[in-house]
């Protein structure tokens, strides 16, 4: 595609500096500012990188103004309707949807990697009984780099593939073990005859003393949630994985870094924050008063689960998840008063000029927590669920970056605001 040219003028000497335009398949062009410092002696300044492209990627496209989310060109709504999470994982990793034979081979490869080294069970027992599952997830995934040395040649495509399959397969096992440690129950080994989400539910909720049958409604709901969370372009955790990975570190360590970034309440912890917010409101009669406080900047009260850094329109994932939320609650015969609270919050936000002017629409976190709660998943496991799904995107972005011949170690610069250069005085004179 043709791209316009841009330039700026060096105020010091009047020299014109060309900024090559970097065009993609969809969306706005990027300006290559890589030579601005060399030619003009200035840095570009963009706190939070909200207007900065850090890389080229063929995985996910977002149009925040139009509310569009595409995985490898496919609208996420179509994928959620027609595909399983494993199909979407194959797509994100490989660029195309699998045929029947490719899907079978990929699915079998994932299933055969679900077990973790038996000695890892000792790692879990080393955590305090009340440790947050995300703390355990971060530590144990990082420790995988001590177990797998056979795929550390990041330049070998086969090694990258084995790592990707291992990581996607083992993350549910690790997350379920973290949950079992937290509730004080025996670990349950994976059952490879079960599909991906059914296996996770079995490892979380089965006990050795009695049989456990996975509810297909629960497994399907989880499958859709995982599809919606599988990737989201250059978000904080994905960028963290890329930055850590750009050093050439062991890929398991890079994923652990991403998990740590995901834990933040402004990122993967947002759905946990939504449930905590609903608990604080307590009753529908308190909703209007709560929303009035949200509009008062002096109150310090935040509305969780509304608005998004990228989407300036309705989050396309929220539309799917809202419908799924009602289906799950009805199918499981759950009468959740928090849903009534959530719907009232949504009603006010969509009709109040304050929220409409700020485009504070419900995002994917708003309803996902209610679904997780209906499935019996405790609040402190919401972010690990997110991590399981997002692992697919993380490994795909890591592999894409590592295979790029133009890859460079990430090294942002800064505008220094500290003391100017000064001399050290002897201790007696200070």
Secondary structure, DSSP 4 states (H G I P E B T S, - for coil): -----EEEE-TTT--EEEE-EE--SSS--EE--TTHHHHHS-----GGGTT------SSEEEETTTTEEEETTEEHHHHHHH--HHHHHHHHHHSS---HHHHHHHHHHHHHT----TTHHHHHHTS-TT--HHHHHHHHHHHGGGT--TT--TT-HHHHHHHHHHHHHHHHHHHHHHHHHHHT-------TTS-HHHHHHHHHH-BTTB-----HHHHHHHHHHHHHHS--SS-HHHHHHHHHHTTT--HHHHHHHHHHHHTSTTTTTHHHHHHHHHHHH-SGGGHHHHHHHHH-TTT----TTB--SS-SS--HHHHHHHHHHHHHHHHTT---HHHHHHHHHHHHHHH-HHHHHTT--B-HHHHHHHHHHHTT--GGGHHHHHHHHHHHHHHHHHHHHHT-TT-----------SPPP-PPPPGGG-
